[in-house]
């Protein structure tokens, strides 16, 4: 199963209408999973009161938060 289809049951916070990881540790755990699946480096970054995943995919900067208990690409990279 793709990491993008797996449910995210970690604690979240809502910052400016976006659901983000509440803790750095949880975000890092998911970053490691995404890195393995996409075969690229994935980092975590603090955004407001939460954490997002960040990577470069096919030359584009991408960030992920959470939507409906799944990883979701954020509009703002």
Jmol script that loads the backbone (N, CA, C; Angstrom):
load data "model"
ATOM      1  N   UNK A   1       0.848  -1.182   0.000  1.00  0.00           N
ATOM      2  CA  UNK A   1       0.000   0.000   0.000  1.00  0.00           C
ATOM      3  C   UNK A   1       0.894   1.246   0.000  1.00  0.00           C
ATOM      4  N   UNK A   2       0.514   2.214  -0.770  1.00  0.00           N
ATOM      5  CA  UNK A   2       1.234   3.487  -0.840  1.00  0.00           C
ATOM      6  C   UNK A   2       1.114   4.225   0.489  1.00  0.00           C
ATOM      7  N   UNK A   3       2.182   4.895   0.867  1.00  0.00           N
ATOM      8  CA  UNK A   3       2.156   5.709   2.079  1.00  0.00           C
ATOM      9  C   UNK A   3       1.091   6.801   1.968  1.00  0.00           C
ATOM     10  N   UNK A   4       0.764   7.215   0.747  1.00  0.00           N
ATOM     11  CA  UNK A   4      -0.240   8.265   0.553  1.00  0.00           C
ATOM     12  C   UNK A   4      -1.668   7.761   0.757  1.00  0.00           C
ATOM     13  N   UNK A   5      -1.843   6.444   0.801  1.00  0.00           N
ATOM     14  CA  UNK A   5      -3.163   5.872   1.060  1.00  0.00           C
ATOM     15  C   UNK A   5      -3.316   5.444   2.514  1.00  0.00           C
ATOM     16  N   UNK A   6      -2.224   5.434   3.252  1.00  0.00           N
ATOM     17  CA  UNK A   6      -2.248   5.009   4.654  1.00  0.00           C
ATOM     18  C   UNK A   6      -2.877   6.095   5.531  1.00  0.00           C
ATOM     19  N   UNK A   7      -3.677   5.687   6.525  1.00  0.00           N
ATOM     20  CA  UNK A   7      -4.273   6.687   7.418  1.00  0.00           C
ATOM     21  C   UNK A   7      -3.246   7.314   8.347  1.00  0.00           C
ATOM     22  N   UNK A   8      -3.408   8.592   8.582  1.00  0.00           N
ATOM     23  CA  UNK A   8      -2.553   9.338   9.508  1.00  0.00           C
ATOM     24  C   UNK A   8      -3.348   9.522  10.796  1.00  0.00           C
ATOM     25  N   UNK A   9      -2.962   8.782  11.822  1.00  0.00           N
ATOM     26  CA  UNK A   9      -3.666   8.879  13.097  1.00  0.00           C
ATOM     27  C   UNK A   9      -2.894   9.686  14.129  1.00  0.00           C
ATOM     28  N   UNK A  10      -1.824  10.368  13.695  1.00  0.00           N
ATOM     29  CA  UNK A  10      -1.041  11.191  14.609  1.00  0.00           C
ATOM     30  C   UNK A  10      -1.799  12.470  14.940  1.00  0.00           C
ATOM     31  N   UNK A  11      -1.438  13.091  16.053  1.00  0.00           N
ATOM     32  CA  UNK A  11      -2.072  14.345  16.468  1.00  0.00           C
ATOM     33  C   UNK A  11      -1.803  15.434  15.429  1.00  0.00           C
ATOM     34  N   UNK A  12      -2.814  16.252  15.188  1.00  0.00           N
ATOM     35  CA  UNK A  12      -2.700  17.321  14.204  1.00  0.00           C
ATOM     36  C   UNK A  12      -3.120  18.657  14.819  1.00  0.00           C
ATOM     37  N   UNK A  13      -2.740  19.726  14.136  1.00  0.00           N
ATOM     38  CA  UNK A  13      -3.189  21.069  14.485  1.00  0.00           C
ATOM     39  C   UNK A  13      -3.677  21.723  13.195  1.00  0.00           C
ATOM     40  N   UNK A  14      -4.545  22.698  13.337  1.00  0.00           N
ATOM     41  CA  UNK A  14      -5.002  23.453  12.175  1.00  0.00           C
ATOM     42  C   UNK A  14      -4.371  24.834  12.259  1.00  0.00           C
ATOM     43  N   UNK A  15      -3.657  25.188  11.193  1.00  0.00           N
ATOM     44  CA  UNK A  15      -3.006  26.493  11.119  1.00  0.00           C
ATOM     45  C   UNK A  15      -3.394  27.130   9.798  1.00  0.00           C
ATOM     46  N   UNK A  16      -4.032  28.278   9.866  1.00  0.00           N
ATOM     47  CA  UNK A  16      -4.508  29.012   8.689  1.00  0.00           C
ATOM     48  C   UNK A  16      -5.315  28.106   7.759  1.00  0.00           C
ATOM     49  N   UNK A  17      -6.186  27.316   8.369  1.00  0.00           N
ATOM     50  CA  UNK A  17      -7.109  26.465   7.612  1.00  0.00           C
ATOM     51  C   UNK A  17      -6.514  25.174   7.085  1.00  0.00           C
ATOM     52  N   UNK A  18      -5.253  24.893   7.394  1.00  0.00           N
ATOM     53  CA  UNK A  18      -4.614  23.664   6.927  1.00  0.00           C
ATOM     54  C   UNK A  18      -4.292  22.759   8.105  1.00  0.00           C
ATOM     55  N   UNK A  19      -4.532  21.466   7.930  1.00  0.00           N
ATOM     56  CA  UNK A  19      -4.240  20.491   8.968  1.00  0.00           C
ATOM     57  C   UNK A  19      -2.788  20.038   8.821  1.00  0.00           C
ATOM     58  N   UNK A  20      -2.026  20.178   9.895  1.00  0.00           N
ATOM     59  CA  UNK A  20      -0.601  19.865   9.891  1.00  0.00           C
ATOM     60  C   UNK A  20      -0.283  18.905  11.032  1.00  0.00           C
ATOM     61  N   UNK A  21       0.884  18.290  10.968  1.00  0.00           N
ATOM     62  CA  UNK A  21       1.332  17.442  12.071  1.00  0.00           C
ATOM     63  C   UNK A  21       1.570  18.308  13.296  1.00  0.00           C
ATOM     64  N   UNK A  22       1.134  17.813  14.459  1.00  0.00           N
ATOM     65  CA  UNK A  22       1.316  18.581  15.695  1.00  0.00           C
ATOM     66  C   UNK A  22       2.755  18.479  16.194  1.00  0.00           C
ATOM     67  N   UNK A  23       3.368  17.314  16.053  1.00  0.00           N
ATOM     68  CA  UNK A  23       4.712  17.120  16.586  1.00  0.00           C
ATOM     69  C   UNK A  23       5.751  16.853  15.516  1.00  0.00           C
ATOM     70  N   UNK A  24       6.970  17.279  15.809  1.00  0.00           N
ATOM     71  CA  UNK A  24       8.073  17.069  14.874  1.00  0.00           C
ATOM     72  C   UNK A  24       8.378  15.582  14.694  1.00  0.00           C
ATOM     73  N   UNK A  25       8.304  14.829  15.776  1.00  0.00           N
ATOM     74  CA  UNK A  25       8.607  13.398  15.711  1.00  0.00           C
ATOM     75  C   UNK A  25       7.662  12.654  14.775  1.00  0.00           C
ATOM     76  N   UNK A  26       6.382  12.938  14.868  1.00  0.00           N
ATOM     77  CA  UNK A  26       5.407  12.290  13.976  1.00  0.00           C
ATOM     78  C   UNK A  26       5.668  12.697  12.536  1.00  0.00           C
ATOM     79  N   UNK A  27       5.923  13.979  12.317  1.00  0.00           N
ATOM     80  CA  UNK A  27       6.195  14.451  10.955  1.00  0.00           C
ATOM     81  C   UNK A  27       7.444  13.770  10.400  1.00  0.00           C
ATOM     82  N   UNK A  28       8.473  13.615  11.223  1.00  0.00           N
ATOM     83  CA  UNK A  28       9.710  12.975  10.758  1.00  0.00           C
ATOM     84  C   UNK A  28       9.465  11.506  10.407  1.00  0.00           C
ATOM     85  N   UNK A  29       8.643  10.830  11.189  1.00  0.00           N
ATOM     86  CA  UNK A  29       8.312   9.439  10.893  1.00  0.00           C
ATOM     87  C   UNK A  29       7.654   9.303   9.528  1.00  0.00           C
ATOM     88  N   UNK A  30       6.729  10.196   9.220  1.00  0.00           N
ATOM     89  CA  UNK A  30       6.064  10.172   7.917  1.00  0.00           C
ATOM     90  C   UNK A  30       7.014  10.620   6.812  1.00  0.00           C
ATOM     91  N   UNK A  31       7.897  11.558   7.107  1.00  0.00           N
ATOM     92  CA  UNK A  31       8.890  11.991   6.111  1.00  0.00           C
ATOM     93  C   UNK A  31       9.771  10.819   5.703  1.00  0.00           C
ATOM     94  N   UNK A  32      10.151   9.993   6.667  1.00  0.00           N
ATOM     95  CA  UNK A  32      10.977   8.822   6.362  1.00  0.00           C
ATOM     96  C   UNK A  32      10.227   7.852   5.446  1.00  0.00           C
ATOM     97  N   UNK A  33       8.934   7.660   5.695  1.00  0.00           N
ATOM     98  CA  UNK A  33       8.127   6.766   4.858  1.00  0.00           C
ATOM     99  C   UNK A  33       7.999   7.305   3.432  1.00  0.00           C
ATOM    100  N   UNK A  34       7.739   8.603   3.320  1.00  0.00           N
ATOM    101  CA  UNK A  34       7.600   9.221   1.997  1.00  0.00           C
ATOM    102  C   UNK A  34       8.933   9.156   1.255  1.00  0.00           C
ATOM    103  N   UNK A  35      10.035   9.393   1.956  1.00  0.00           N
ATOM    104  CA  UNK A  35      11.362   9.348   1.342  1.00  0.00           C
ATOM    105  C   UNK A  35      11.640   7.971   0.753  1.00  0.00           C
ATOM    106  N   UNK A  36      11.275   6.918   1.480  1.00  0.00           N
ATOM    107  CA  UNK A  36      11.476   5.561   0.965  1.00  0.00           C
ATOM    108  C   UNK A  36      10.628   5.311  -0.276  1.00  0.00           C
ATOM    109  N   UNK A  37       9.379   5.763  -0.237  1.00  0.00           N
ATOM    110  CA  UNK A  37       8.483   5.515  -1.373  1.00  0.00           C
ATOM    111  C   UNK A  37       8.887   6.311  -2.609  1.00  0.00           C
ATOM    112  N   UNK A  38       9.247   7.577  -2.429  1.00  0.00           N
ATOM    113  CA  UNK A  38       9.575   8.430  -3.569  1.00  0.00           C
ATOM    114  C   UNK A  38      11.063   8.393  -3.938  1.00  0.00           C
ATOM    115  N   UNK A  39      11.844   7.733  -3.090  1.00  0.00           N
ATOM    116  CA  UNK A  39      13.288   7.635  -3.307  1.00  0.00           C
ATOM    117  C   UNK A  39      13.933   9.015  -3.477  1.00  0.00           C
ATOM    118  N   UNK A  40      13.629   9.888  -2.535  1.00  0.00           N
ATOM    119  CA  UNK A  40      14.199  11.237  -2.506  1.00  0.00           C
ATOM    120  C   UNK A  40      14.285  11.697  -1.058  1.00  0.00           C
ATOM    121  N   UNK A  41      15.062  12.724  -0.801  1.00  0.00           N
ATOM    122  CA  UNK A  41      15.152  13.271   0.550  1.00  0.00           C
ATOM    123  C   UNK A  41      13.880  14.033   0.887  1.00  0.00           C
ATOM    124  N   UNK A  42      13.358  13.795   2.082  1.00  0.00           N
ATOM    125  CA  UNK A  42      12.172  14.503   2.571  1.00  0.00           C
ATOM    126  C   UNK A  42      12.522  15.063   3.941  1.00  0.00           C
ATOM    127  N   UNK A  43      12.265  16.343   4.133  1.00  0.00           N
ATOM    128  CA  UNK A  43      12.553  16.995   5.409  1.00  0.00           C
ATOM    129  C   UNK A  43      11.248  17.437   6.063  1.00  0.00           C
ATOM    130  N   UNK A  44      11.344  17.886   7.296  1.00  0.00           N
ATOM    131  CA  UNK A  44      10.182  18.453   7.987  1.00  0.00           C
ATOM    132  C   UNK A  44      10.484  19.911   8.294  1.00  0.00           C
ATOM    133  N   UNK A  45       9.447  20.720   8.284  1.00  0.00           N
ATOM    134  CA  UNK A  45       9.619  22.154   8.535  1.00  0.00           C
ATOM    135  C   UNK A  45       8.454  22.664   9.371  1.00  0.00           C
ATOM    136  N   UNK A  46       8.789  23.508  10.317  1.00  0.00           N
ATOM    137  CA  UNK A  46       7.779  24.130  11.175  1.00  0.00           C
ATOM    138  C   UNK A  46       7.047  25.198  10.374  1.00  0.00           C
ATOM    139  N   UNK A  47       5.728  25.134  10.380  1.00  0.00           N
ATOM    140  CA  UNK A  47       4.879  26.139   9.732  1.00  0.00           C
ATOM    141  C   UNK A  47       3.838  26.549  10.767  1.00  0.00           C
ATOM    142  N   UNK A  48       3.947  27.759  11.266  1.00  0.00           N
ATOM    143  CA  UNK A  48       3.012  28.222  12.287  1.00  0.00           C
ATOM    144  C   UNK A  48       3.092  27.338  13.514  1.00  0.00           C
ATOM    145  N   UNK A  49       1.994  26.686  13.852  1.00  0.00           N
ATOM    146  CA  UNK A  49       1.938  25.834  15.042  1.00  0.00           C
ATOM    147  C   UNK A  49       2.097  24.359  14.715  1.00  0.00           C
ATOM    148  N   UNK A  50       2.378  24.029  13.461  1.00  0.00           N
ATOM    149  CA  UNK A  50       2.494  22.625  13.067  1.00  0.00           C
ATOM    150  C   UNK A  50       3.714  22.352  12.215  1.00  0.00           C
ATOM    151  N   UNK A  51       3.768  21.142  11.681  1.00  0.00           N
ATOM    152  CA  UNK A  51       4.900  20.671  10.889  1.00  0.00           C
ATOM    153  C   UNK A  51       4.415  20.118   9.557  1.00  0.00           C
ATOM    154  N   UNK A  52       5.173  20.383   8.494  1.00  0.00           N
ATOM    155  CA  UNK A  52       4.872  19.853   7.168  1.00  0.00           C
ATOM    156  C   UNK A  52       6.067  19.061   6.659  1.00  0.00           C
ATOM    157  N   UNK A  53       5.828  18.241   5.656  1.00  0.00           N
ATOM    158  CA  UNK A  53       6.880  17.501   4.979  1.00  0.00           C
ATOM    159  C   UNK A  53       7.255  18.292   3.737  1.00  0.00           C
ATOM    160  N   UNK A  54       8.544  18.287   3.390  1.00  0.00           N
ATOM    161  CA  UNK A  54       9.000  19.014   2.194  1.00  0.00           C
ATOM    162  C   UNK A  54       9.979  18.146   1.406  1.00  0.00           C
ATOM    163  N   UNK A  55       9.873  18.249   0.066  1.00  0.00           N
ATOM    164  CA  UNK A  55      10.785  17.518  -0.816  1.00  0.00           C
ATOM    165  C   UNK A  55      10.805  18.176  -2.179  1.00  0.00           C
ATOM    166  N   UNK A  56      11.764  17.767  -2.981  1.00  0.00           N
ATOM    167  CA  UNK A  56      11.813  18.167  -4.380  1.00  0.00           C
ATOM    168  C   UNK A  56      11.438  16.933  -5.187  1.00  0.00           C
ATOM    169  N   UNK A  57      10.348  17.024  -5.944  1.00  0.00           N
ATOM    170  CA  UNK A  57       9.850  15.896  -6.732  1.00  0.00           C
ATOM    171  C   UNK A  57       9.781  16.330  -8.191  1.00  0.00           C
ATOM    172  N   UNK A  58      10.528  15.642  -9.032  1.00  0.00           N
ATOM    173  CA  UNK A  58      10.588  15.964 -10.460  1.00  0.00           C
ATOM    174  C   UNK A  58      10.926  17.443 -10.687  1.00  0.00           C
ATOM    175  N   UNK A  59      11.830  17.969  -9.862  1.00  0.00           N
ATOM    176  CA  UNK A  59      12.278  19.345 -10.020  1.00  0.00           C
ATOM    177  C   UNK A  59      11.380  20.395  -9.401  1.00  0.00           C
ATOM    178  N   UNK A  60      10.271  19.978  -8.824  1.00  0.00           N
ATOM    179  CA  UNK A  60       9.347  20.934  -8.196  1.00  0.00           C
ATOM    180  C   UNK A  60       9.396  20.782  -6.679  1.00  0.00           C
ATOM    181  N   UNK A  61       9.381  21.916  -5.966  1.00  0.00           N
ATOM    182  CA  UNK A  61       9.310  21.870  -4.509  1.00  0.00           C
ATOM    183  C   UNK A  61       7.885  21.525  -4.106  1.00  0.00           C
ATOM    184  N   UNK A  62       7.760  20.525  -3.235  1.00  0.00           N
ATOM    185  CA  UNK A  62       6.447  20.025  -2.828  1.00  0.00           C
ATOM    186  C   UNK A  62       6.393  19.984  -1.307  1.00  0.00           C
ATOM    187  N   UNK A  63       5.234  20.271  -0.735  1.00  0.00           N
ATOM    188  CA  UNK A  63       5.042  20.086   0.698  1.00  0.00           C
ATOM    189  C   UNK A  63       3.721  19.366   0.923  1.00  0.00           C
ATOM    190  N   UNK A  64       3.683  18.599   2.021  1.00  0.00           N
ATOM    191  CA  UNK A  64       2.497  17.828   2.364  1.00  0.00           C
ATOM    192  C   UNK A  64       2.069  18.124   3.788  1.00  0.00           C
ATOM    193  N   UNK A  65       0.774  18.202   3.974  1.00  0.00           N
ATOM    194  CA  UNK A  65       0.149  18.266   5.283  1.00  0.00           C
ATOM    195  C   UNK A  65      -0.793  17.080   5.360  1.00  0.00           C
ATOM    196  N   UNK A  66      -1.945  17.284   5.959  1.00  0.00           N
ATOM    197  CA  UNK A  66      -2.905  16.199   6.152  1.00  0.00           C
ATOM    198  C   UNK A  66      -4.284  16.681   5.736  1.00  0.00           C
ATOM    199  N   UNK A  67      -5.045  15.797   5.123  1.00  0.00           N
ATOM    200  CA  UNK A  67      -6.441  16.081   4.798  1.00  0.00           C
ATOM    201  C   UNK A  67      -7.212  14.770   4.901  1.00  0.00           C
ATOM    202  N   UNK A  68      -8.221  14.745   5.732  1.00  0.00           N
ATOM    203  CA  UNK A  68      -9.029  13.535   5.871  1.00  0.00           C
ATOM    204  C   UNK A  68      -8.229  12.319   6.294  1.00  0.00           C
ATOM    205  N   UNK A  69      -7.317  12.482   7.225  1.00  0.00           N
ATOM    206  CA  UNK A  69      -6.449  11.434   7.757  1.00  0.00           C
ATOM    207  C   UNK A  69      -5.552  10.799   6.686  1.00  0.00           C
ATOM    208  N   UNK A  70      -5.230  11.548   5.640  1.00  0.00           N
ATOM    209  CA  UNK A  70      -4.293  11.092   4.613  1.00  0.00           C
ATOM    210  C   UNK A  70      -3.309  12.221   4.340  1.00  0.00           C
ATOM    211  N   UNK A  71      -2.110  11.863   3.880  1.00  0.00           N
ATOM    212  CA  UNK A  71      -1.176  12.893   3.457  1.00  0.00           C
ATOM    213  C   UNK A  71      -1.773  13.623   2.279  1.00  0.00           C
ATOM    214  N   UNK A  72      -1.636  14.926   2.249  1.00  0.00           N
ATOM    215  CA  UNK A  72      -2.196  15.734   1.164  1.00  0.00           C
ATOM    216  C   UNK A  72      -1.197  16.817   0.778  1.00  0.00           C
ATOM    217  N   UNK A  73      -1.042  16.982  -0.506  1.00  0.00           N
ATOM    218  CA  UNK A  73      -0.156  18.033  -1.015  1.00  0.00           C
ATOM    219  C   UNK A  73      -0.751  19.389  -0.659  1.00  0.00           C
ATOM    220  N   UNK A  74       0.100  20.269  -0.174  1.00  0.00           N
ATOM    221  CA  UNK A  74      -0.343  21.613   0.183  1.00  0.00           C
ATOM    222  C   UNK A  74      -0.240  22.518  -1.031  1.00  0.00           C
ATOM    223  N   UNK A  75      -1.098  23.519  -1.087  1.00  0.00           N
ATOM    224  CA  UNK A  75      -1.052  24.479  -2.185  1.00  0.00           C
ATOM    225  C   UNK A  75       0.221  25.290  -2.166  1.00  0.00           C
ATOM    226  N   UNK A  76       0.613  25.748  -0.991  1.00  0.00           N
ATOM    227  CA  UNK A  76       1.818  26.575  -0.864  1.00  0.00           C
ATOM    228  C   UNK A  76       3.010  25.697  -0.573  1.00  0.00           C
ATOM    229  N   UNK A  77       3.970  25.656  -1.488  1.00  0.00           N
ATOM    230  CA  UNK A  77       5.168  24.822  -1.268  1.00  0.00           C
ATOM    231  C   UNK A  77       6.180  25.531  -0.413  1.00  0.00           C
TER     232      UNK A  77
END
end "model"
wireframe off; spacefill off
backbone 0.3
color backbone group
